[in-house]
């Protein structure tokens, strides 16, 4: 070694030690998963329900048809049964040929059928009851009478359009 270098080396060792000490890595700190729940204030794990409730189901009425969705009656009642109960209500003779435009549609214990009668507008028929004991609730060009609006199942009212709001306007003229 050359004279005067020992001081230089000593100062280098001190500098390296200071630099190495300042650059030392911090110990690894635990990190928290951002999607994890925060710890509960009591320190105890929160209870998690182990059972789930089943999804809500649409229950059919005693007729087997849902009240919330109208669907084909599949012959319960048949179009002939609807015609048989509506013919006397419309005062139609047995000789008048009635044809079915829309087969019976059911919601709950209610039915909706569209019939064609010669020389008349389409007849919208709303019935209620079991197929062998039908009662006519409405029969005519507008089936959305108050009894249907208030009592018919929502599925049938939706098909009939009874729940829609229509505005009527009256034109007035000023002289």
C-alpha positions in Angstrom: 0.0 0.0 0.0 1.1 3.5 -0.6 1.5 5.9 2.2 -1.7 7.9 2.7 -3.9 5.3 1.2 -4.9 3.8 4.5 -6.9 6.8 5.4 -8.5 6.8 2.0 -9.5 3.1 2.4 -10.8 3.7 5.8 -12.9 6.6 4.7 -14.2 4.4 1.7 -15.2 1.7 4.1 -17.1 4.1 6.3 -18.8 5.6 3.2 -19.7 2.2 1.9 -21.1 1.2 5.3 -23.2 4.3 5.5 -24.5 3.9 2.0 -25.2 0.2 2.5 -26.9 0.9 5.8 -29.1 3.6 4.2 -30.0 1.5 1.3 -31.0 -1.5 3.3 -34.4 -2.8 2.4 -37.1 -2.5 4.9 -38.5 -5.7 6.2 -41.4 -7.0 4.2 -44.6 -5.7 5.7 -47.8 -7.7 5.3 -50.2 -6.4 2.6 -54.0 -6.5 2.7 -56.0 -8.0 -0.1 -58.1 -5.1 -1.5 -61.1 -7.3 -2.0 -61.1 -8.7 1.5 -63.6 -7.6 4.1 -62.4 -5.2 6.7 -61.9 -6.8 10.1 -64.8 -6.6 12.4 -64.5 -4.2 15.3 -64.8 -6.9 17.9 -62.0 -8.9 16.3 -64.3 -11.9 15.8 -65.1 -13.2 12.4 -68.5 -12.1 11.1 -71.0 -14.9 10.8 -71.9 -15.9 7.2 -75.3 -17.5 6.6 -74.9 -21.0 5.5 -78.3 -21.4 3.9 -79.8 -19.4 1.1 -83.5 -18.8 0.5 -84.9 -20.4 -2.7 -85.8 -18.0 -5.5 -89.4 -16.8 -5.6 -91.7 -19.0 -7.7 -94.8 -18.2 -9.5 -97.4 -20.4 -7.9 -100.3 -21.6 -10.1 -103.9 -21.0 -8.9 -106.3 -23.9 -8.1 -106.9 -24.1 -11.9 -103.3 -24.9 -12.5 -102.7 -21.6 -14.4 -100.6 -18.8 -13.0 -102.3 -15.6 -12.3 -99.3 -13.6 -13.4 -98.9 -14.9 -16.9 -101.6 -15.7 -19.4 -101.2 -18.8 -21.4 -103.1 -21.1 -23.7 -105.9 -23.0 -21.8 -105.1 -26.2 -23.7 -108.8 -27.1 -24.0 -109.7 -26.3 -20.4 -112.1 -24.7 -21.2 -112.6 -25.4 -24.9 -113.7 -22.8 -27.4 -117.1 -24.7 -27.6 -117.6 -24.3 -23.9 -117.0 -20.5 -24.1 -119.4 -20.2 -27.1 -122.0 -22.2 -25.2 -122.0 -19.7 -22.3 -121.7 -16.5 -24.4 -124.4 -17.3 -27.0 -127.4 -16.7 -24.6 -125.7 -13.5 -23.2 -125.5 -12.1 -26.8 -129.0 -13.3 -27.7 -127.6 -15.3 -30.7 -129.7 -18.0 -32.2 -128.3 -21.5 -32.5 -128.2 -21.0 -36.3 -125.7 -18.1 -36.1 -122.3 -19.4 -37.0 -119.7 -18.2 -34.4 -116.0 -18.8 -35.1 -113.1 -18.6 -32.8 -110.5 -15.9 -33.7 -108.3 -16.4 -30.6 -108.5 -19.7 -28.6 -109.1 -19.3 -24.9 -106.2 -17.9 -22.9 -106.1 -18.5 -19.2 -104.7 -16.8 -16.1 -105.7 -18.2 -12.8 -109.4 -19.2 -13.1 -110.1 -16.5 -15.7 -110.3 -17.0 -19.5 -110.1 -14.7 -22.5 -111.4 -15.6 -26.0 -112.0 -13.7 -29.2 -115.0 -14.7 -31.3 -116.1 -13.7 -34.7 -119.9 -13.2 -35.2 -121.2 -12.4 -38.7 -122.3 -8.8 -39.1 -120.7 -7.8 -35.8 -117.4 -6.5 -34.5 -115.1 -9.0 -32.9 -116.5 -10.2 -29.6 -113.9 -10.2 -26.8 -115.2 -12.6 -24.1 -113.9 -12.7 -20.5 -115.1 -15.7 -18.5 -114.4 -16.9 -15.0 -114.7 -20.3 -13.3 -114.1 -23.9 -13.9 -114.5 -25.1 -17.5 -117.8 -26.9 -16.7 -119.2 -23.9 -14.8 -118.0 -20.8 -16.7 -119.6 -17.4 -16.0 -119.4 -14.6 -18.5 -117.8 -11.5 -17.0 -117.6 -9.4 -20.2 -118.6 -9.9 -23.8 -118.3 -7.2 -26.4 -115.9 -4.9 -28.2 -114.2 -3.6 -25.0 -113.6 -6.3 -22.3 -111.9 -3.9 -19.9 -115.0 -3.2 -17.9 -114.6 -2.3 -14.2 -115.2 -5.8 -13.0 -112.3 -7.1 -15.2 -110.0 -4.2 -14.2 -110.5 -4.8 -10.5 -110.8 -8.6 -10.2 -109.1 -10.3 -13.2 -105.6 -11.6 -12.6 -102.7 -9.4 -13.8 -101.7 -11.8 -16.5 -105.1 -11.6 -18.2 -105.3 -7.8 -17.7 -101.9 -7.5 -19.4 -103.1 -9.5 -22.5 -106.3 -7.4 -22.6 -104.3 -4.2 -22.2 -106.6 -3.1 -19.3 -103.7 -1.7 -17.3 -102.5 0.7 -19.9 -103.5 4.3 -19.5 -105.0 5.9 -22.6 -105.6 9.6 -22.9 -108.6 11.0 -24.7 -108.6 14.5 -26.0 -111.6 16.6 -26.8 -111.2 19.1 -29.6 -112.9 22.4 -28.9 -113.3 25.2 -31.3 -113.9 28.8 -30.4 -116.3 30.9 -32.5 
